[in-house]
C-alpha cells in the first residue's frame, strides 16, 4: 500500500492510500445537513433516520457493492469502508443501513441468478431494503451452530419455527437473511453442517407466520425480536445448497466485521477531532488544557492506536476483495478498531469533562454508540478465542 501520514491546520489526518477521496468528499457533503440536532431528536424518540438513509440511497452509496449489471456501482469493499467511515467521522451513524452492504457478501457470492435478478435491482434503487440479518437467538447467542430455529422441508415448502433476537432494522426492511437449522444437530458430523440460509420477503411473511417486536436499548439501533410460528417459505428462498449455510454466512460475517471496523475508525476520527479542537480552545488556569500532558497524551495515544487499527482494516478489506480467506484479519480489524475507537471516546469524554455529558455536543451519544462494537457483531473474547485456536494453534477454548 502506497501511503503517507499527513497533518494540516484542521488536525491530523489518517493513513492516505487507495482512499477513495471522491467518495469521501461526496459522502461528507451528504452528511452536512444531518447535524447533531437531527440525530439527537431521533435518539430521544428512538426513531429510524429515514431521511438520512434516503439521501444515501438517492446518491447510490447503498448500492456500492452491487454489480453494475444490477444497477449498482460494482465497487470493492474498500470503497464501502470509505463510505461508512466517512459517515461516522462526520458524527452520523451508518448502523441504520450498513447491513445492506455486508449481507451482499452472502447474496452476491452464493445467491442464485434468479435471486439476484429478482431483488438486486430493487435494492440498488432503494425500492427494496435488505437491512435485517436473522442470526442471533436468545439461548444460543454467539454459538451460531447450536441455533434452535428449525426449517423443516414439507413437500414443496419449508416450515420455519423459532426466534431471533437483536435483529436490527427488521421493521424497516423488506428482505431478511435468515439462518435456520435444516438438519438436526445430532445428525451431522460437524457442528457447522445442516444449517441453511433463506432470503425472506418480510412483506409477505409478516402476519403469515412471522412477527416482529421492537426492543428498547441504550442506543437508537432499531433492533428487534423476530418470532416464527409455522412460517412457510418456498424452496426458491433458499440461498445455495441446503445445509451449507454456515459457510455462506461467513462471507457476510467477514464483510460485516470489516465494515463495522471501518465505522469504528470513523468514530475514532470523530472523537480525536473533537478532542483536539476542545483541548486547543478550552482555557483553564490561563492556558489551553491541551498543554497539559494528562490531556494531550491520551489523545495522542488514541490517534496512534487508530492509525495502527486502520492498517489492519485496510489489509482485511484488500484480502476480502481478492477472495482469499480473511477470517483472522476481519476479526482482528474489528477488535482493534473498536478498541481504538473506545479509547478515543474515553479520551474525548475526559477532555470535555462535564460538557461531555451535554447532549448538544453529540459526544455522549457517540460514546454510547461506539461502546456497542466491542460486543457486536462479535465480542472481543470470542475474537481472541478464534485467534488462539485458528491462528496460533492452541486448544479450542469454547
ABEGO torsion letter per residue (X at the ends): XBBBBBBBAAEBBBBBBBAGAAAAAAAAAAAAABBAAAAAAAAAAGBBBAAAAAAAAAAGAAAAABBAAAGBAGBBAAAAAAAAAAAAAAGBBAAAAAAAAAAAAAAAAABBAAAAAAAAAAAAAGABBBABBBABBAAAEABAAABABBBBBBEABBBBBEBBBGBBGAAABABBBBBBBABBAAABABAABGBBBBBBBAAAABGAGBBBBBBBBABBAGBBBBBBBGBBBBAAABBEBBGAAAAAAAAAAAAAAAAAAAAAAAAAAAAAAAAAAAAAABBBGGBBAAABAAAAAAAAAAAAAAAAAAAAAAAAAAAAAAGBBAAAAAAAAAAAAAAAAAAAAAAAAAAAEAAAABAAAGAAAAAAAAAAAAAOABBAAAAAAAAAAAAAGBBBAX
